[in-house]
């Protein structure tokens, strides 16, 4: 016991002080657990985004061509047509055709009035005159129903649908002929 006292006395005389209590550092486990959870979250998020990207690619690969979608919607309208008012029928036929033109040909048809759209179309050389005339005829006939409140009988409804289908088929054949030349 004397030696411990002597050691303390020596330390005090020489200017040194006694060792203090052990300094305790925080356990590394909470930090490691937090880092592991953050890493797991980052990896999960990356994997989820990659999965979504691949699913989008798969959907795009199996997406139905725009002309088939439009034709299917027009045929559904043909069946539903007699139960709709003339104006609603006309609006829906026009919407199908305009969305087809936007999807298939990258033309901003849904946002344009008929006049704006036809003016823009006349500036483009991608349409032949026959197709441009068919589209103009369809849109003007459609506008008469929508804005002049013209009533459509069954024959006129069928004619409006056939006109839209002719425009779609003409664009498809024009795209195919342009792709093969």
JOMONOR-V934790 format. One record per residue. N is the residue number from 0. RES is the residue in one letter. OMEGA is omega in whole degrees, -180 to 180 (* if undefined). D_FIRST is the distance of its C-alpha to the first C-alpha in Angstrom with 2 decimals. Layout:
<<N & RES & OMEGA & D_FIRST> <N & RES & OMEGA & D_FIRST>>
//
This chain:
<<0 & X & 179 & 0.00> <1 & X & -178 & 3.70> <2 & X & 178 & 5.34> <3 & X & 178 & 5.40> <4 & X & 180 & 6.63> <5 & X & -180 & 8.70> <6 & X & 179 & 10.09> <7 & X & 180 & 11.16> <8 & X & 178 & 12.65> <9 & X & -180 & 14.40> <10 & X & -180 & 15.80> <11 & X & -180 & 17.13> <12 & X & -177 & 18.74> <13 & X & 177 & 20.34> <14 & X & 177 & 21.83> <15 & X & 176 & 20.05> <16 & X & -177 & 18.73> <17 & X & 178 & 16.17> <18 & X & 179 & 17.64> <19 & X & 179 & 19.50> <20 & X & -180 & 20.30> <21 & X & 177 & 22.42> <22 & X & -177 & 26.03> <23 & X & 175 & 28.19> <24 & X & 179 & 31.70> <25 & X & 180 & 34.55> <26 & X & 180 & 35.44> <27 & X & -176 & 38.24> <28 & X & 178 & 40.14> <29 & X & 179 & 42.10> <30 & X & 179 & 43.23> <31 & X & 179 & 44.20> <32 & X & 179 & 46.07> <33 & X & 179 & 47.90> <34 & X & 179 & 48.87> <35 & X & 178 & 50.08> <36 & X & 178 & 52.14> <37 & X & 179 & 53.64> <38 & X & 178 & 54.54> <39 & X & 178 & 56.05> <40 & X & 180 & 58.08> <41 & X & 179 & 59.35> <42 & X & 177 & 60.37> <43 & X & -180 & 62.06> <44 & X & 179 & 63.93> <45 & X & 179 & 65.05> <46 & X & 179 & 66.22> <47 & X & 179 & 68.07> <48 & X & 179 & 69.86> <49 & X & 177 & 70.80> <50 & X & 180 & 72.17> <51 & X & 179 & 74.23> <52 & X & 180 & 75.59> <53 & X & 178 & 76.68> <54 & X & 178 & 78.30> <55 & X & 177 & 80.22> <56 & X & 180 & 81.41> <57 & X & 179 & 82.57> <58 & X & -180 & 84.39> <59 & X & -179 & 86.05> <60 & X & -178 & 87.19> <61 & X & -179 & 88.85> <62 & X & 179 & 90.14> <63 & X & 179 & 93.78> <64 & X & -176 & 96.00> <65 & X & -178 & 97.05> <66 & X & 178 & 100.73> <67 & X & 178 & 100.04> <68 & X & -178 & 97.94> <69 & X & 180 & 100.72> <70 & X & 179 & 103.46> <71 & X & 179 & 101.59> <72 & X & 178 & 101.08> <73 & X & 178 & 104.74> <74 & X & 176 & 105.90> <75 & X & 177 & 103.72> <76 & X & 178 & 105.39> <77 & X & 179 & 108.78> <78 & X & -177 & 108.03> <79 & X & -173 & 106.52> <80 & X & -177 & 109.03> <81 & X & -179 & 111.73> <82 & X & -178 & 109.28> <83 & X & 172 & 108.04> <84 & X & -177 & 109.78> <85 & X & -178 & 111.43> <86 & X & 180 & 109.08> <87 & X & 178 & 105.91> <88 & X & -179 & 107.39> <89 & X & 179 & 108.19> <90 & X & -178 & 104.78> <91 & X & 177 & 103.06> <92 & X & 179 & 105.35> <93 & X & -179 & 104.77> <94 & X & 179 & 101.00> <95 & X & -178 & 101.00> <96 & X & -179 & 103.08> <97 & X & 178 & 101.15> <98 & X & 175 & 97.79> <99 & X & -179 & 99.29> <100 & X & 178 & 100.43> <101 & X & -178 & 96.99> <102 & X & -174 & 95.17> <103 & X & -171 & 97.65> <104 & X & -180 & 98.88> <105 & X & 176 & 96.17> <106 & X & -178 & 98.71> <107 & X & -175 & 97.39> <108 & X & -176 & 100.12> <109 & X & -177 & 98.37> <110 & X & -174 & 97.59> <111 & X & 169 & 101.08> <112 & X & -180 & 104.34> <113 & X & -179 & 107.23> <114 & X & 180 & 108.74> <115 & X & -179 & 105.50> <116 & X & 180 & 104.83> <117 & X & 176 & 108.36> <118 & X & 179 & 108.25> <119 & X & -180 & 104.99> <120 & X & 180 & 106.44> <121 & X & 178 & 109.54> <122 & X & -178 & 107.36> <123 & X & 180 & 105.80> <124 & X & -176 & 107.79> <125 & X & 180 & 105.93> <126 & X & 174 & 108.49> <127 & X & -174 & 112.07> <128 & X & -179 & 114.84> <129 & X & 180 & 115.62> <130 & X & 178 & 112.05> <131 & X & 179 & 111.78> <132 & X & 178 & 115.03> <133 & X & -179 & 113.87> <134 & X & 178 & 110.64> <135 & X & 179 & 112.50> <136 & X & 179 & 114.98> <137 & X & -176 & 112.25> <138 & X & 179 & 110.27> <139 & X & 176 & 113.40> <140 & X & 179 & 114.57> <141 & X & 179 & 111.15> <142 & X & 177 & 111.15> <143 & X & -180 & 114.51> <144 & X & -176 & 113.04> <145 & X & -170 & 109.83> <146 & X & 179 & 111.26> <147 & X & 178 & 114.97> <148 & X & 178 & 114.18> <149 & X & -179 & 116.62> <150 & X & -179 & 116.71> <151 & X & 172 & 116.40> <152 & X & -176 & 118.35> <153 & X & -179 & 117.22> <154 & X & 179 & 119.08> <155 & X & 177 & 117.60> <156 & X & 179 & 114.07> <157 & X & 178 & 114.65> <158 & X & 178 & 116.08> <159 & X & 177 & 113.03> <160 & X & 179 & 110.70> <161 & X & 178 & 112.88> <162 & X & 178 & 112.86> <163 & X & 178 & 109.05> <164 & X & 178 & 108.93> <165 & X & 178 & 111.43> <166 & X & -180 & 109.27> <167 & X & -179 & 106.21> <168 & X & 178 & 108.11> <169 & X & 178 & 109.69> <170 & X & 179 & 106.31> <171 & X & -179 & 104.99> <172 & X & 178 & 108.02> <173 & X & 178 & 107.84> <174 & X & 179 & 104.16> <175 & X & 180 & 104.96> <176 & X & 177 & 107.88> <177 & X & -180 & 105.83> <178 & X & -180 & 103.08> <179 & X & -179 & 105.53> <180 & X & * & 107.39>>
//
